[in-house]
Amino acid sequence: MAKKKSYSAKDIEVLEGLEPVRKRPGMYIGNTNEEGLHHLVNEVLDNSIDEVVSGHAKNISFYYAKDKSITIRDDGRGIPIDFHPK
């Protein structure tokens, strides 16, 4: 393989929005197998527990369906959807 003579900013692929997560999920969850799925479920459940502990929620429900889908709900503040000023 021949060495490339130059390397500049135009050689870097810029990913925007959720594109980096979709393209390289392992960078964000550790791996893409069952262990990574468990990590994601734990993160969501931990966020719900944090809402209860901080007094912003009173209820958490966890539902594991026959099709192996998981639903976690709480009555907390949710995730802000407005744009951050920075």
N, C-alpha and C positions, 0 to 999 in steps of 0.2 A: 504494500500500500504506500503510495507516494505521500510525502509530508506536504501539508498545506503551507504555503509561504506566508500567508497573513491571517490574522485573526482580529476581527473588529466587532463593534456593536451590531453590525448588520448580520453577523453570524449567529446571534443569540435569538432564540425563538421567544417572543413575549406572549405569555398566556394571560388572558383576562377573565374576570368573573370567576365562575366555577370551573372553567376549562382546566386549570392546573389540577384540581381535585379529581376531575373525571379522567384526565390523561395519566396521572401518577398517584392513584389513591394510596399506595403503600407509603408515600412520604408523609401522609397525614394520619393514617391509622395503624401504621406499623407493618401490616401485611394484609393481603386480600383473601385470606382463608377464614376458617371458622374463628380463629383467635382474633382476627381483626373485627369480625362481626360482634363478638363478645365485648371487645373494647368500645365499639360504638354504642352498644346498648348500655354499658356501664356509664359512659359519659352522659347520655341522655337521662338515665336514672339519677345519677349524681346531681345533675342540674336541677331536677325536680326536687330532690332532697334538700339542696341548698335553698331553694325557694321556701320550703316549709320551715327550715331551721331559721331563716332570716325573717320569718313572719309575713312573707308575701304570698303564701299559699297555705291551704289547710288540707287539701286532698290530693292523693296520687293514686292513679289506677294503672295496673299493669296487666295486659291481656296477651296471652300466648295462644294463637289459633292453631287449629289442626293443620293448616297449610304452612305452618312454621313462621308465619308473620308475627311481628310483635308490635303492640301499640302501647305507648306510655303517654298518659295524660296527667296534667295537674291543673289546678286553678290559679296558678301564679301569673306573673306579669307577662310571660311570653318573651319573644325575641323582638327587639325594636326593628321596624322595617324602614324607618326614615333614613335619609342619607346622613352620614357623619360629616360634620363641618370641615374636617381636614381633607 
